[in-house]
Amino acid sequence: MTPELSVEVGDDHVAVVEIRRPPNNFFDVALIRQLADACDELADGGRCRAIVLCSEGRHFCAGANFATRNSPDTPNGPLRADAGPHLYEEAIRLFEQPLPIVAAVQGAAIGGGLGLALAADFRVASPAARFSANFARLGFHHGFALTVTLPAAVGQQAAQDLLYTGRRIGGEEAHRLGLCDRLVAPDELRAEARALAAQIAESAPLAVRSIRETMRGPLAERARSVLGRERSEQERLMRTADWREGLAAVSERRTARFTGQ
């Protein structure tokens, strides 16, 4: 437990892991490392059989905060801290840890925040939730293994639509597409996520882990393989004029004027 991440394990063998960086819950390398560490410790501790991933505040996660970042090599940026590991070196640990995760998605899951939500096995959302793979609207490549997790959830064509356009969709459309698994009223969100996790935790834990490895193991392997390309393309495109224009447009709340340079 840290000031930015709380962990509580109940008698039902369900751990509630809450990100505490409200209201937007932007992540960086340090937060993803803390989250991966927590998942690993819960898996090794013996008491926990399923995890509810949630966030404090208005939004589930708005991704990485690029507001003061113009280069992928800038120290202390959201993708790399000093000379330490890259964000995706920590993120892959979330795909490879053995416990089922149910994400309770309130408000927005945007960019890398969508990637974080899709690292979970299941997503519970409300009609008020908003999802967007807005990378192309910023002028760079998607990341967080969305290359494999988004098509796995919604299919190849719908994934391409969401990635190419960067459009924002609400909870109802997300549910129709398969991006979220259960749709409930906002005040029932955490209870529903907890109920699903508890139902999983009632099953034999060794069997669940074994089944999860069969079902999700190939996805984790593919995630590891694609993160390298996602990272290299992000770093290349972050050196373009379009990337700088995309950041400026977001900051100034206007439509970007991309030039292809």
Residue pairs with C-beta under 8 A, 6 or more apart in sequence:
1 7
2 34
3 20
4 19
4 20
4 21
4 31
4 34
5 17
5 18
5 19
5 20
5 31
5 34
5 35
5 38
6 16
6 17
6 18
6 20
7 15
7 16
7 17
7 18
7 38
7 42
8 15
8 16
9 15
9 42
9 45
9 47
9 48
10 16
12 198
12 201
13 47
13 48
13 49
13 50
13 198
13 201
13 205
14 48
14 49
14 50
14 51
14 52
14 194
14 197
14 198
14 201
15 42
15 48
15 50
15 51
15 52
16 51
16 52
16 54
16 190
16 194
17 35
17 38
17 39
17 42
17 51
17 52
17 53
17 54
18 54
18 55
18 56
19 25
19 27
19 31
19 35
19 53
19 54
19 55
19 56
19 61
20 55
20 56
21 27
21 31
21 55
21 56
21 57
22 55
22 56
22 57
22 58
23 57
23 58
23 59
24 57
24 58
24 59
24 61
24 62
24 65
24 108
25 55
25 56
25 57
25 59
25 60
25 61
25 62
25 113
26 61
26 62
26 63
26 64
26 65
26 78
27 61
27 63
27 64
27 78
27 87
27 112
27 113
27 116
28 64
28 65
28 77
28 78
28 79
28 81
28 87
29 78
29 79
29 80
29 81
29 84
29 85
29 86
29 87
29 90
30 81
32 87
32 90
32 91
32 94
32 116
33 85
33 90
35 53
35 94
36 90
36 91
36 93
36 94
36 97
39 51
39 93
39 94
39 97
39 99
39 101
40 93
40 97
42 48
42 51
42 99
43 97
43 98
43 99
48 99
49 99
49 100
49 200
49 201
49 205
49 208
50 99
50 100
50 101
50 102
50 197
50 198
50 200
50 201
50 208
51 99
51 100
51 101
51 102
51 197
52 101
52 102
52 103
52 104
52 190
52 193
52 194
52 197
53 101
53 102
53 103
53 104
53 116
53 120
54 60
54 103
54 104
54 106
54 190
54 193
55 61
55 106
57 107
58 106
58 107
59 106
59 107
59 108
59 109
59 110
59 113
60 103
60 104
60 105
60 106
60 107
60 108
60 109
60 113
60 116
60 117
60 129
61 108
61 109
61 110
61 112
61 113
61 116
61 117
62 108
62 110
62 111
62 113
63 110
63 111
63 112
63 113
63 114
63 115
63 116
64 78
64 79
64 87
64 111
64 112
65 78
66 77
66 78
66 138
66 247
67 247
67 251
69 77
69 78
70 238
70 244
70 247
71 77
71 238
71 239
72 79
72 80
72 234
72 235
72 238
72 239
73 80
75 81
75 82
76 82
78 87
79 86
79 87
79 88
79 234
80 86
80 87
86 231
88 143
88 144
88 145
88 227
88 230
88 231
91 115
91 119
91 144
91 145
91 227
92 145
92 220
92 223
92 224
92 227
94 101
94 116
94 119
95 119
95 145
95 216
95 219
95 220
95 223
95 224
96 220
96 224
98 209
98 212
98 213
99 209
99 212
100 121
100 122
100 197
100 200
100 208
100 212
101 119
101 120
101 121
101 122
102 120
102 121
102 122
102 123
102 124
102 193
102 196
102 197
102 200
103 116
103 117
103 120
103 122
103 123
103 124
103 193
104 124
104 125
104 189
104 190
104 192
104 193
105 117
105 123
105 124
105 125
105 129
105 131
105 180
105 189
106 125
106 126
106 128
106 129
106 186
106 189
107 128
107 129
107 130
108 129
108 130
108 131
108 132
109 116
109 117
109 129
109 130
109 131
109 132
110 130
110 131
110 132
110 134
110 168
111 132
111 133
111 134
111 135
111 138
111 142
112 143
112 144
114 131
114 132
114 133
114 144
114 146
114 150
115 142
115 143
115 144
115 145
115 146
115 149
116 144
117 123
117 131
118 144
118 145
118 146
118 149
118 150
118 153
119 144
119 145
119 149
121 212
121 216
122 181
122 182
122 196
123 179
123 180
123 181
123 182
124 180
124 181
124 182
124 183
124 184
124 189
124 192
124 193
124 196
125 171
125 174
125 175
125 180
125 182
125 183
125 184
125 189
126 171
126 183
126 184
126 185
126 186
126 188
126 189
127 170
127 171
127 172
127 183
128 170
128 171
128 186
129 170
129 171
129 174
129 180
130 168
130 169
130 170
130 171
131 168
131 169
131 170
131 171
131 174
131 179
131 180
132 162
132 166
132 167
132 168
132 169
133 142
133 146
133 150
133 162
133 163
133 166
134 166
134 168
135 141
135 142
135 143
135 163
135 166
136 142
136 163
136 164
136 165
136 166
137 166
137 246
137 256
138 166
138 243
138 246
138 247
138 250
139 237
139 240
139 242
139 243
139 244
139 245
139 246
139 247
139 256
139 258
140 233
140 234
140 237
140 238
140 240
140 242
140 243
140 246
141 230
141 233
141 234
141 237
142 163
142 230
143 227
143 230
143 231
143 234
144 230
145 222
145 223
145 226
145 227
145 230
146 159
146 163
146 230
147 226
147 229
147 230
148 219
148 222
148 223
148 226
149 219
149 223
150 159
150 162
150 163
151 159
152 219
153 159
153 177
153 178
153 179
154 162
154 177
154 178
154 179
155 177
155 178
158 177
161 167
162 169
169 177
169 179
171 180
171 183
172 183
174 180
175 181
175 182
175 183
181 196
182 192
182 196
184 192
200 208
237 243
240 261
241 259
241 261
242 256
242 258
242 259
242 260
242 261
245 256
245 257
245 258
245 259
246 256
246 258
248 256
249 255
249 256
249 257
250 256
